[in-house]
Amino acid sequence: MYKPKAPIDHTNAVITIKGLEKSFDDYHVLRGIDLDLYQGENLVVLGRSGTGKSVLIKIISGLLQADTGSINVLGKDINSITDRELQELRIRIGFSFQNSALYDSMTVRKNLEFPLVRNRKGITRKEIDSAVEEVLEAVGLSQTINQMPSELSGGQRKRIGIARTLILNPEIMLYDEPTAGLDPITCIEINELINEVQEKYKTSSIIITHDLTCAKQTGDRIAMLLDGQFQRQGTFDEVFDTNDERVKPFFDYNFIK
Ligand SMILES: Nc1ncnc2c1ncn2[C@@H]1O[C@H](COP(=O)(O)OP(=O)(O)OP(=O)(O)O)[C@@H](O)[C@H]1O
């Protein structure tokens, strides 16, 4: 099995969150989140449905606003950032959406070109072609360049979605349920891709999932979201070495060995 080798710089946090809270009407979803993501680290955020995992990464990428708390991303305070700074910051953050978010009317090539043309003013045709080819090779799908998204499998769509974020060379990757809806073998291939991206692109990543195989394979560290806070953090074995009745069933029902 592929093992991540990229070194983690524990002196350099690329994301620092303190006291983050978020409610929707009277539903208090996030109730005091403290979190550091270190340079080069794959951090898995585990939690049951509805615990606020997606809300958390949307706040980190500026798609949603926190009610209270400080959120520093790549040296920028998300709460006091201008719209222009937020736009610039977003280019440095790759967001891999659960549904891959491809444009169905565009070929794979056009889907990959789109973020480049929009965000890299003055880029030449030659540079675009070579970036597309490089990123397709990185996700192992060079042969799909002229295909339409509808002709791809779920796993291939997921890879192209990841390629489309990688093409802007993000420093941080946010993966929202990267293995959702995929068969177990394809899941393992996606987990391996996440580790390859970590090594090749030197990304720091947050991986949101409730798939424990994904957590175990990709996570240098696991943070478990329970009742709106990170109640347990550590390696996979550390997090699940507990009699906590809120954590144990999560492990037992995932049937992981
Ligand atoms: N824009 C919104 N407006 C109102 N409520 C919202 C909004 N976004 C999220 N919520 C609520 O916040 C809670 C947490 O949602 P979130 O999508 O973060 O859960 P999750 O942990 O990612 O779940 P899942 O694993 O099912 O994707 C849910 O109850 C959801 O309905």
The ligand as an ORCA input file, in Angstrom:
! r2SCAN-3c Opt
* xyz 0 1
  N     -26.541     27.210      4.544
  C     -27.169     26.541      5.528
  N     -28.314     26.990      6.053
  C     -28.947     26.356      7.063
  N     -28.478     25.217      7.646
  C     -27.341     24.722      7.156
  C     -26.621     25.348      6.088
  N     -25.503     24.622      5.837
  C     -25.531     23.585      6.707
  N     -26.610     23.649      7.495
  C     -26.943     22.687      8.561
  O     -25.798     22.496      9.358
  C     -25.692     21.139      9.760
  C     -24.327     20.589      9.390
  O     -24.252     20.489      7.967
  P     -22.971     19.896      7.227
  O     -23.318     19.881      5.769
  O     -21.749     20.621      7.616
  O     -22.905     18.421      7.795
  P     -21.825     17.299      7.519
  O     -21.175     16.966      8.800
  O     -20.921     17.730      6.402
  O     -22.785     16.103      7.071
  P     -22.655     14.990      5.909
  O     -21.621     14.025      6.399
  O     -24.012     14.406      5.851
  O     -22.249     15.710      4.639
  C     -26.853     20.416      9.104
  O     -27.882     20.254     10.043
  C     -27.280     21.332      7.992
  O     -28.651     21.230      7.730
*
